[in-house]
Amino acid sequence: MPFKRARHDDEKHARRLSILNAAQTLFDIEAGQLPTVSQISKQANIAKGTLYLYFRSKEEVFLGLLEKIYMEWFATLELALSLPDSNRNNIIEHICSFVELRPEFLQLTAISRSMIEPNTCDEVLTAHKTRLHKALLKSAYALAGVIPELSEREAANLMVRSYAMLQGLWLMCYPATNSVQILEKHNLFTLRPDFGEQARKALSALWREPLPGTKPSALKNTLFAH
């Protein structure tokens, strides 16, 4: 079947999405390794030159994939905040369940600093960071709306700390293959805790911290109350 070039915006969006989906499929097969542009274009059933119309490198492809997952994560948080029975435990459950269902999220963020961002041009990286900044502020606004004691900035900081905590736990719970073998061989189980359990406990503790300038009594009937 002859290849048809995308000409309209919706067609271009669909083509870009198919490239990201192809990249994710390949990444899922061998996490930690970025497939080549040739492999991605073959998986997406497009010419290599066509892929370059959308992304200038494999790193840009995976930066795009990571941004797509980030946006889905923010959307998950905002959905949890919009529920009538929204409370601390429900929100934490939404956050942790998303990460467990999308393991490629923290796998990609773990290698982004060393493999993806250094090989992405400043223009693309700046645009990416700007969109993440806006999405974070949007979610922080929603969080502050549910917790009046939090300013938008404090809400954004709480989200950043939550993300950083999850990233650190992920690295601890899912070490390199050779480390896993050593830990299992010598029964060093404490160095490889269960991610789901520890993530929920860690976020529960973090989200119970007193809010800046807030008296304990002010927490009554808010998100933090049982």
TORBAMI-439918 format. One record per atom (N, C-alpha, C): x, y negated, z. Coordinates in steps of 0.001 Angstrom, whole numbers, plus 524288, in hexadecimal, padded with zeros to 5 digits. Layout:
<sites>
     c1     c2     c3
      X      Y      Z
...
</sites>
This chain:
<sites>
     c1     c2     c3
  8035D  804AB  80000
  80000  80000  80000
  8037D  7FB28  80000
  802CF  7F792  7FC40
  8063E  7F303  7FBEE
  805C5  7EF91  800C1
  80A2D  7ED47  8023E
  80A52  7E9D8  806D6
  807CD  7E4A6  80586
  80477  7E2CF  808F6
  801BA  7DDDF  80831
  803BF  7D9E4  80C0F
  80579  7D57C  80A12
  80790  7D166  80D6F
  80328  7CE6E  81026
  803E8  7CD7C  8153D
  80000  7CA8F  8183D
  8003F  7C4D5  816A7
  7FBAC  7C29E  81575
  7FB85  7BD34  813B0
  7F87B  7B9A7  81761
  7F482  7BBA6  819F2
  7F14E  7B87C  81D64
  7F31F  7B91E  8230D
  7F19C  7B560  8264F
  7F368  7B561  82BBB
  7F1E0  7BA5B  82E9E
  7ED14  7BC2C  82DD5
  7EB68  7C0EC  8308B
  7EE6A  7C5AE  82EAB
  7EFC7  7C5C1  829AF
  7F2E1  7CA09  82791
  7F86E  7C9D4  829B5
  7FA8C  7C523  82A32
  7FFD8  7C485  82C4D
  7FFFC  7C617  8320E
  7FBEA  7C4A0  834E2
  7FB9B  7C625  83A67
  7FB5B  7CC13  83AE4
  7F835  7CE88  83797
  7F7BE  7D442  837BA
  7FCEC  7D6D8  83654
  7FFA4  7D4A9  8328E
  804AE  7D6D8  830F6
  808A8  7D64C  8355A
  808B6  7D1CA  837DF
  80C55  7D0EE  83C3B
  80B24  7D4BC  840AD
  80625  7D581  841C2
  80494  7D918  845E4
  80620  7DEAA  84493
  805B0  7E027  83FA2
  80730  7E578  83E11
  80D0A  7E651  83ECF
  81023  7E231  83DF9
  815CD  7E28E  83ECE
  816F1  7E34C  8449F
  81446  7E04B  847EF
  8150D  7E0CE  84D98
  8135B  7E631  84F83
  80F0D  7E823  84D73
  80D3B  7ED53  84F03
  8110B  7F195  84D51
  81346  7F0EC  848B6
  81727  7F4AA  846D6
  81BFA  7F496  84A52
  81DA7  7EFE4  84BD1
  82234  7EF5D  84F3F
  82122  7F1EB  85483
  81C6D  7F137  85683
  81B1F  7F38F  85B8F
  81B0B  7F980  85B3C
  818FA  7FB96  85704
  818DF  8013F  8564C
  81E5D  80382  8566E
  821F3  800F9  853BD
  8275D  802D5  85391
  82A02  8021C  858DC
  828E8  7FDCF  85B77
  82B48  7FCCC  86095
  82960  800C5  86494
  82478  80257  8642F
  8224A  80631  867CC
  82502  80B75  8674D
  826E5  80C97  862A4
  8298F  81190  861B9
  82ED4  811B2  86479
  83194  80D55  8644A
  836BB  80D0C  866C0
  83756  807C1  8696C
  83510  80755  86E0D
  83544  80271  870F6
  83ADE  800FE  87243
  83BF9  7FBF9  87211
  8413A  7FA27  8732E
  8446E  7F94B  86E49
  8426B  7FB2D  869E0
  84523  7FA8B  864ED
  841AA  7F781  86129
  843D9  7F3A1  85E99
  840E0  7F0A6  85AC9
  841B0  7F304  85561
  83D92  7F4F7  852ED
  83E21  7F722  84DA6
  83FAD  7F2E3  849C6
  841AC  7F47B  8455D
  84377  7F0C7  8416C
  83EDA  7EE7D  83E6A
  83FE9  7EA54  83B88
  83BEE  7E7F9  8382F
  83A07  7EBEA  8342E
  83D91  7EF0B  83229
  83C12  7F30A  82E4E
  83849  7F6FB  830A7
  8395E  7F8AF  83566
  835EF  7FC70  837FC
  83090  7FA13  83911
  8308E  7F532  83ABE
  82B97  7F29E  83BEF
  8285C  7F1DE  83701
  82AD3  7F008  832D3
  827FC  7EF25  82DF4
  825E4  7F447  82BC5
  828DA  7F875  82C46
  82707  7FD92  82A71
  82253  7FF59  82D9F
  82299  7FEA6  832C6
  81E47  80027  83631
  81960  7FCEC  834F7
  81A28  7F7F2  8339D
  815C9  7F46F  83263
  813EE  7F509  82CC2
  816B5  7F83B  829BF
  81561  7F935  82443
  8158F  7F43B  820FC
  819B5  7F12F  821E4
  81A88  7EC79  81ECD
  82038  7EC57  81D07
  82159  7E90D  8193F
  826B2  7E86E  8177A
  829DD  7E581  81B93
  82EE4  7E6A8  81BC0
  83254  7E40D  81F85
  8323A  7DE28  81EBE
  83221  7DC85  819DA
  83201  7D6EF  818B8
  82D06  7D45B  81AAE
  828BD  7D74A  81AB8
  823CB  7D529  81CAF
  82423  7D417  82282
  826AB  7D798  82559
  8273F  7D6C6  82AFA
  82A23  7D1AC  82C0F
  82E09  7D089  828C0
  83117  7CBC4  82994
  82DF5  7C6C9  82882
  8296B  7C74E  8262D
  82604  7C2C4  82579
  82386  7C128  82AAA
  8236A  7C4E0  82E61
  820E5  7C3FD  83370
  824CC  7C38E  837EF
  8290F  7C66A  8378E
  82CFF  7C676  83BAD
  83266  7C686  83926
  83606  7C3B1  83B7E
  83B3E  7C355  8393D
  83EEC  7C79C  83B19
  83D58  7CA99  83F06
  840A7  7CEC0  84117
  83D5B  7D285  84446
  83FAD  7D6F5  84592
  83CDB  7DAAE  848E4
  83BF2  7D857  84E4D
  83F9A  7D50E  8500E
  83EF0  7D28E  85528
  83A2A  7CEF8  8552B
  83949  7CC3C  850DC
  834A6  7C8DE  85088
  82FAB  7CC21  85090
  82FE5  7D0B0  84E2C
  82B5B  7D433  84E3C
  82A01  7D5A0  853D9
  82DF4  7D727  856CE
  82CED  7D8EF  85C1F
  82BD4  7D46B  85FD8
  82DC9  7CFCC  85E9D
  82C3C  7CB3A  861A9
  8266B  7CA31  860C8
  824B7  7CADB  85BEB
  81F33  7CA41  85AAD
  81BDD  7CE58  85D67
  81DC5  7D329  85D97
  81AF2  7D751  86049
  81A9F  7D634  8661B
  81EF3  7D47C  8685A
  81F04  7D344  86DEE
  81B3A  7CECF  86F1E
  81B21  7CAD7  86BCB
  81789  7C678  86CA4
  811DD  7C855  86C59
  810C0  7CBC9  868B0
  80B79  7CDEE  86828
  809C8  7D0AB  86D2F
  80D4D  7D3A6  86F89
  80C08  7D677  87457
  80B8B  7D2AB  878E9
  80EEB  7CEC4  8790E
  80E72  7CAB0  87D18
  808FC  7C847  87CFE
  8072C  7C6E9  87856
  80217  7C467  877D3
  7FDBA  7C807  87999
  7FE4D  7CD04  87892
  7FA70  7D0D6  87A54
  7FA89  7D13C  8804D
  7FF30  7D0BB  8828A
  7FFB7  7D0F5  88840
  7FD0B  7CC38  88AC8
  7FDED  7C7A1  8888E
  7FB53  7C2F3  88A88
  7F565  7C379  88A04
  7F3A3  7C59F  885A4
  7EE07  7C653  884C6
  7EBBA  7CA18  888C7
  7EEB6  7CE1A  88A2C
  7ECF1  7D1DB  88E1C
  7EC4C  7CF34  89366
  7F001  7CBE0  894BF
  7EFAC  7C907  899B2
  7EAF7  7C564  899BA
  7EA29  7C29B  8956F
  7E5CC  7BEF0  89528
  7E08E  7C1D1  89559
  7E063  7C677  89308
  7DBA1  7C99F  89351
  7DA83  7CB2A  898F6
  7DE89  7CCDF  89BBB
  7DDE1  7CE60  8A133
  7DC05  7C9C3  8A474
  7DDFE  7C521  8A345
  7DC7A  7C073  8A62E
  7D6E1  7BECC  8A50E
  7D4E3  7C044  8A07F
  7CFA0  7BE9D  89EF5
  7CB5D  7C241  8A0FB
  7CCC8  7C6BE  8A311
  7C8E2  7CA81  8A4EA
  7C613  7C871  8A9C5
  7C104  7C988  8AA4A
  7BE0A  7C7AB  8AED3
  7C03A  7C987  8B40A
  7C24D  7CE62  8B406
  7C467  7D08D  8B8E4
  7CA50  7D000  8B932
  7CC64  7CBF7  8B6AB
  7D20B  7CB34  8B691
  7D445  7CA9B  8BC0D
  7D834  7CDAD  8BD47
  7DAEE  7CD30  8C242
  7E091  7CEE1  8C183
  7E39E  7CE3D  8C58B
  7E933  7CF46  8C52A
  7EA56  7D4D4  8C33A
  7E7C0  7D8A4  8C57C
  7E8CE  7DE15  8C40D
  7E75B  7DF3F  8BE64
  7E2F0  7DD1C  8BC9C
  7E153  7DDFB  8B737
  7E53B  7DBA5  8B35A
  7E718  7D6FC  8B496
  7EAD2  7D469  8B118
  7EFF4  7D76A  8B0DE
  7F1DB  7D90F  8B566
  7F6B3  7DC17  8B591
  7F60E  7E12E  8B287
  7F185  7E39E  8B307
  7F08D  7E87B  8B038
  7F099  7E798  8AA55
  7EE39  7E358  8A88D
  7EE48  7E212  8A2F6
  7F3DF  7E145  8A102
  7F6F2  7DE6F  8A40A
  7FC56  7DD4E  8A283
  7FF89  7E253  8A226
  7FF3E  7E58F  8A635
  80267  7EA4F  8A662
  80096  7EE50  8A25A
  7FB78  7EEC9  8A1A8
  7F96F  7F281  89DD3
  7FB2F  7F10D  89856
  7FB43  7EBF5  89736
  7FD03  7EA40  8920A
  802A5  7EBEE  89115
  80600  7EB0A  894EE
  80B8A  7EC66  89458
  80C33  7F243  893BD
  80924  7F54E  89690
  80984  7FB00  89630
  80794  7FCF5  890E8
  8038E  7FA7C  88ED9
  8016A  7FC18  889CE
  804AB  7FA20  8853B
  807C4  7F613  88625
  80B0E  7F3D6  88205
  810C6  7F3E5  883BE
  8131A  7F885  88435
  81887  7F8E0  88616
  81C70  7F5EF  882B3
  81B0E  7F52D  87DB9
  81EA8  7F25F  87A45
  81F51  7ECAF  87BE9
  81BA7  7EA9D  87EF6
  81BF0  7E52D  880AE
  820F4  7E42B  883C4
  82197  7E6E3  8881E
  82637  7E5F3  88B5A
  82B1A  7E871  8890F
  82A72  7EC54  885B0
  82EFA  7EE6D  882E3
  83140  7EA3B  87F54
  82DDB  7E765  87CAE
  82FA8  7E33C  8792B
  831D4  7DE96  87C30
  82F35  7DD1B  88074
  8313B  7D8AB  88372
  8368F  7D9F6  885CA
  83777  7DF02  886EB
  83C75  7E099  8893A
  840FC  7DFDB  88571
  83FEE  7E06F  88062
  8442A  7DFED  87C85
  843E8  7DAB4  87997
  83FFC  7D797  87AC9
  83F61  7D2AE  877F2
  84407  7CF0D  878C4
  845CC  7CEA7  87DA4
  84A0B  7CAEF  87EE8
  84F29  7CC61  87C46
  85026  7D16D  87BA8
  85534  7D325  8798C
  85509  7D468  873B9
  85089  7D620  871B5
  85059  7D803  86C53
  84CEF  7D4C0  868AD
  848CC  7D283  86AB8
  84508  7CFE1  86751
  84600  7CA02  86707
  845D8  7C760  86B7B
  84655  7C1AD  86B79
  84B97  7BFB3  8696A
  85003  7C236  86ACB
  85509  7C03B  868C9
  85576  7C07F  862D9
  85257  7C3CF  86065
  85298  7C47F  85ABB
  84DEF  7C20A  857F2
  84B6E  7BE5B  85A99
  8470D  7BB7E  85851
  84888  7B5BE  857EE
  84744  7B34D  85394
  848CA  7ADD0  852D2
  845F2  7AA47  856B6
  84847  7A5D1  857CF
  8462C  7A232  85BB6
  840AE  7A064  85A59
  83FA3  79F80  8556B
  83A83  79D95  853C9
  83637  7A175  8552A
  8370A  7A65C  853DE
  83329  7AA6F  854F3
  832B1  7AB5F  85ACE
  8371E  7AB73  85D77
  83711  7AC73  8631A
  83467  7A7FB  86609
  83553  7A32F  8645D
  832D2  79EB2  866DE
  82CE6  79EEB  86634
  82B29  7A03D  86180
  8258E  7A0A5  86081
  82322  7A4F9  863D7
  825EA  7A94D  86457
  82420  7ADB9  86786
  82397  7AC1D  86D3E
  8279B  7A99D  86F58
  8278E  7A7FC  874D6
  82348  7A3E4  875D3
  8226F  7A080  8720D
  81E6D  79C7A  8729F
  81905  79EE7  872EA
  81809  7A2CD  86FAA
  812F1  7A572  86FCC
  81236  7A867  874E6
  8165A  7AADE  876D9
  815F9  7AD96  87BDD
  814E6  7A9BA  88043
  81781  7A53C  8800D
  816BB  7A12E  883FF
  81103  79F76  88423
  80EC6  79E83  87F99
  80951  79CC9  87F4E
  805A1  7A111  88146
  806C0  7A5F0  87FE0
  80370  7AA43  8819B
  803C2  7AAFE  8877A
  80872  7AA59  889A3
  80922  7AACC  88F4B
  8060B  7A68B  8921F
  80653  7A1CA  89033
  8037E  79D7C  892A8
  7FD98  79E49  8924B
  7FBC8  7A077  88DFE
  7F635  7A189  88D4F
  7F45D  7A589  8915F
  7F75D  7A9BA  8920E
  7F5F8  7ADB4  895EC
  7F677  7AB84  89B72
  7FA61  7A845  89C52
  7FB13  7A5E1  8A179
  7F678  7A255  8A2C2
  7F480  79F99  89EE3
  7EFE4  79C3F  89FA2
  7EB3B  79F88  8A155
  7EA94  7A423  89ED6
  7E648  7A7A7  8A03C
  7E704  7A9C3  8A5C4
  7EBDA  7AB18  8A727
  7ECF3  7AD22  8AC5F
  7EBFE  7A8F7  8B081
  7EDA7  7A431  8AF73
  7ECD4  79FED  8B325
  7E705  79EB9  8B3C1
  7E3FA  79FD2  8AFB6
  7DE60  79EF4  8B00E
  7DBB5  7A2C7  8B3B6
  7DE0C  7A769  8B43D
  7DBE5  7AB63  8B7BD
  7DDF4  7AAAA  8BD48
  7E2B4  7A8A3  8BDB4
  7E518  7A7B5  8C2D0
  7E5EB  7A1D3  8C361
  7E234  79F02  8C582
  7E2A8  79948  8C5DD
  7E774  79778  8C8D9
  7E968  79ABE  8CC75
  7EDF3  79933  8CF90
  7F2FC  79915  8CC5A
  7F2D8  79B5D  8C7B3
  7F76D  79B6F  8C455
  7F727  7970E  8C054
  7FB53  79438  8BFCF
  7FBAB  79092  8BB77
  7FCF1  793C2  8B692
  7FC5B  79166  8B205
  7FD94  79433  8AD2E
  80357  795C3  8AD13
  806B2  79259  8AF00
  80C4B  79385  8AF05
  80D74  7981A  8B2AC
  80AF3  79828  8B74A
  80BC1  79C71  8BAFC
  8099F  7A18B  8B8C5
  8053F  7A12C  8B5EE
  80308  7A5CC  8B374
  806BC  7A7E9  8AF4C
  80909  7A469  8AC41
  80CC9  7A608  8A844
  8118D  7A896  8AAC2
  81371  7A65A  8AF0F
  817EC  7A898  8B1CA
  816A5  7ADFB  8B400
  811E0  7AEAD  8B5F6
  81047  7B3C6  8B7F7
  81040  7B7CF  8B39C
  80E78  7B64B  8AF08
  80E6C  7B9DA  8AA8D
  813F1  7BB42  8A8D4
  8176C  7B768  8A8E4
  81CDE  7B862  8A767
  81F6E  7BC24  8AB48
  81E85  7BB45  8B056
  820B8  7BEC9  8B449
  81E84  7C44A  8B3BB
  81991  7C4B4  8B271
  8171D  7C9D4  8B1B7
  81999  7CCB1  8AD26
  81A57  7C9D9  8A8E1
  81CD3  7CC27  8A447
  82268  7CDE0  8A576
  82561  7CA82  8A820
  82AD0  7CBC6  8A966
  82B18  7D08B  8ACFB
  8277C  7D0EC  8B0A1
  82767  7D564  8B428
  82642  7DA6C  8B12B
  82288  7DA31  8AD8D
  82141  7DEC5  8AA6A
  825DE  7E065  8A6FF
  8288A  7DC88  8A4C8
  82D0B  7DDC1  8A177
  8315B  7E06B  8A491
  8327B  7DE5E  8A938
  83679  7E0C7  8AC7C
  83510  7E64B  8AE1A
  83030  7E71F  8AF93
  82E6C  7EC5D  8B116
  82EB7  7F01C  8AC79
  82D63  7EE1F  8A7DC
  82D8C  7F171  8A331
  83319  7F370  8A234
  836DD  7EFFD  8A2A4
  83C53  7F188  8A1C5
  83E1B  7F585  8A5D6
  83C2D  7F4EE  8AA95
  83D90  7F88C  8AEC7
  83AFE  7FDDD  8ADFC
  8362A  7FDD1  8AC51
  83328  802AA  8ABD9
  8344C  805AA  8A6D2
  83642  802EA  8A2E4
  83750  8057A  89DE3
  83CF9  80463  89C38
  840B4  806D8  89ED2
  8463A  80606  89D8A
  847B7  808C5  89875
  84C8A  80809  896DB
  84E86  80A8E  8921E
  84E48  8107C  892A6
  84E0D  8132B  88E3D
  84D69  818D7  88E33
  85194  81BA0  8915F
  8567E  81A13  890C3
  85AA3  81CB1  893B7
  85A14  81BC8  89990
  8581D  81725  89B0F
  85733  8160D  8A099
  852C6  81969  8A2BA
  84EBE  81A2E  89F93
  84A5B  81D8A  8A12F
  84C4A  8230A  8A256
  84F98  82503  89EF3
  851AB  82A4E  89FA7
  854C9  82ABE  8A4B6
  857EB  826CA  8A5E1
  85B0D  826CB  8AAA9
  85782  82679  8AF75
  853A5  82305  8AF46
  8501A  8226A  8B3AE
  84D1D  82773  8B4CA
  84B6C  82A0B  8B0A1
  84883  82EEC  8B154
  84C15  83355  8B337
  850C1  83388  8B11D
  8546F  837AA  8B292
  855D3  83763  8B857
  8568A  832A7  8BA59
  8583C  831FA  8BFC6
  853C1  83066  8C370
  84EF5  830CB  8C178
  84A57  82FC8  8C49F
  84A75  82A50  8C719
  84C0A  82685  8C3FD
  84C51  8211A  8C5D9
  84737  81E4D  8C487
  842F5  82075  8C66B
  83DC5  81EB1  8C4D6
  83C8B  81922  8C68E
  83F05  81749  8CABE
  83DD7  81200  8CC9B
  83FA7  80DD5  8C8BE
  8433E  80F3E  8C54B
  8453C  80B8B  8C172
  841E5  80B76  8BC83
  83DD1  80EB4  8BC7C
  83A3B  80EA3  8B809
  834A1  80F20  8BA0A
  832A7  80AF5  8BC6D
  82D61  80B1A  8BEAE
  82928  80B43  8BA75
  82471  80C4E  8BC24
  81FF7  80C5F  8B892
  81E6B  806C2  8B73E
  81E79  8057B  8B23B
  81D7F  80011  8B0A4
  81811  7FE35  8B227
  81412  8013F  8B0D5
  80EBB  7FF93  8B1DB
  80DBC  7FE73  8B790
  80F7D  801F1  8BAE4
  80EB1  80143  8C081
  8118D  7FC77  8C288
  81695  7FC02  8C12A
  819B6  7F7B2  8C32A
  8180F  7F270  8C0E1
  8165D  7F266  8BC09
  814A5  7ED87  8B99B
  80FD8  7EB67  8BC5E
  80C33  7EECA  8BD8D
  80770  7ED15  8C037
  808A6  7EB31  8C5C3
  80C09  7EDE3  8C876
  80D7C  7EC49  8CDC1
  8106F  7E718  8CDAF
  81403  7E69A  8C9FC
  8172D  7E1D1  8C9B2
  813CD  7DD16  8C860
  8104A  7DDAA  8C493
  80CF5  7D944  8C329
  8090F  7D7FE  8C77D
  8072F  7DBF7  8CA2D
  8039B  7DB00  8CE8D
  8064D  7D7BF  8D2BD
  80B37  7D907  8D3D7
  80E2D  7D610  8D7BE
  80F43  7D087  8D5CD
  810AD  7D012  8D0DF
  811E8  7CAF2  8CEAA
  80D20  7C764  8CE9F
  808B5  7C986  8CD26
  803FB  7C653  8CCAD
  8016D  7C54D  8D1F5
  80370  7C7AA  8D61F
  80188  7C68C  8DB5E
  8049E  7C22B  8DDF8
  808EE  7C07F  8DB8E
  80C25  7BC69  8DDDF
  808E7  7B77A  8DEB7
  809E4  7B4A1  8E2F4
  80709  7AFBE  8E3EA
  807CB  7ABF1  8DF68
  803C3  7A928  8DE16
  80414  7A54F  8D9ED
  8068B  7A04D  8DC00
  80993  79D9F  8D8DD
  80C1F  798D1  8DA9D
  80839  794E2  8DCBF
  8091B  79326  8E1A0
  805CA  78F2B  8E3E9
  8005D  790F9  8E557
  7FF9C  79633  8E5A9
  7FA70  79848  8E6C2
  7FA4D  79AD7  8EC1C
  7F668  799A3  8EF26
  7F5B3  79C2C  8F42A
  7F32D  7A17D  8F358
  7F476  7A559  8F687
  7F236  7AA8B  8F5DE
  7EC4A  7AA80  8F57E
  7E9B0  7A71F  8F86D
  7E3FC  7A705  8F862
  7E1D2  7A56C  8F313
  7E504  7A294  8F017
  7E336  7A0BD  8EB02
  7E2CF  7A525  8E710
  7E523  7A99D  8E84D
  7E508  7ADFD  8E4B2
  7DFD6  7B0F0  8E4E3
  7DCB5  7AFC3  8E8BA
  7D7BF  7B272  8E943
  7D44F  7B17D  8E47B
  7D1CD  7B5C1  8E2AF
  7CE47  7B596  8DE2B
  7D105  7B420  8D91A
  7D61C  7B4E4  8D8D5
  7D8E3  7B401  8D3F3
  7DA9C  7B934  8D1C6
  7DD86  7B8F0  8CD89
  7DF87  7BD9E  8CB00
  7E292  7C109  8CEC3
  7E521  7BEB0  8D29A
  7E885  7C190  8D617
  7E58C  7C43E  8DA8D
  7E0A0  7C2F2  8DB24
  7DD9F  7C55B  8DF5B
  7DBEE  7CACC  8DDCA
  7DB58  7CE40  8E193
  7D98E  7D38A  8E071
  7D3CB  7D368  8DEED
</sites>
